[in-house]
Amino acid sequence: AYVFLLHKYDGIVDGLVLKANSADNDPRQFVVSKEGISNITGWDADSLLHVRTKNADGGKGPNYWFDITSRSFIQLSS
């Protein structure tokens, strides 16, 4: 299981993901970061975070899933 925290500062949005049931000394935490993130709305599945982006002009950009297991972004169709 994972815990997700949203961090917004100076127009930058990052997500911190922590492995909640880590039994060792490694908290297995990492930051979800991508240029242009406007919001990370939460979980779409056990290992998928929903990420919204904005274009350079501030308009709505594409949406992504961030896959926790592979730590990669998957662009969603519009």
N, C-alpha and C positions, 0 to 999 in steps of 0.2 A: 504494500500500500504506500501511497505517496501523499504528501501534503504540499499544497501550492500556495504561495504568497505573492501577491501583486505589489510591485513597487513602482510608483510614479514620481518623477522628480524632474523639474526643468524641461518638461515636454518629452522626456524619455520614459519609456515603459519597459520594464523588465519583469520577468517572473522568476521566482526562486522556487525550486523543486527540491524537496527533502524526502529521502526514503524513510518512512515512518517506522518501519519495523526492523531497522538495521541492528543486528545483535553485536556487531563488532565495533571497533573504535572509529571506523570510517562512516561518517554520516551520509555519504553518497549524495551530496548536494551539488546542484549545478544551476546555472542561470539560463533562462530562455531569453535569448536576445537576438534581435534582427532589426536592421535599420527600417524605420517607418512603422513600427508597431504603434497602433493607436489604442489597443486594448487587448487584454487576454481575458476572455469572458468566463472561462472555467472548463470543467471536464465534459467532453463529449463521449468518452468511454474511459475504462480503467487506466489507459495509458495514453490518451489523446487529449491535449489541451486545444481549445479553440482560440485562434489568434486572428485579430482584425488588424489590417494595415491601412495606411494612408499614403497617397501619392505625394510627390514633391510639392505640388501646389496646394496640399491640404485636403484634397478630395478623397473620396473613399477608394481604397486600394483593394487588392484581392484578399480573400480570407485563406487561412492555412490551418491545418492541424499540426501541432508539434507532437511528434511521436516520442514519448519518454524512453522507450526501449532502445531506439536507434539514435535518439537525439537529433532528429532531422525534421525539416519542414516539408509538408506535403500540401501543395496548392490545391484548394477546392475549386470545383467548377462553379461558374456563376449561375 
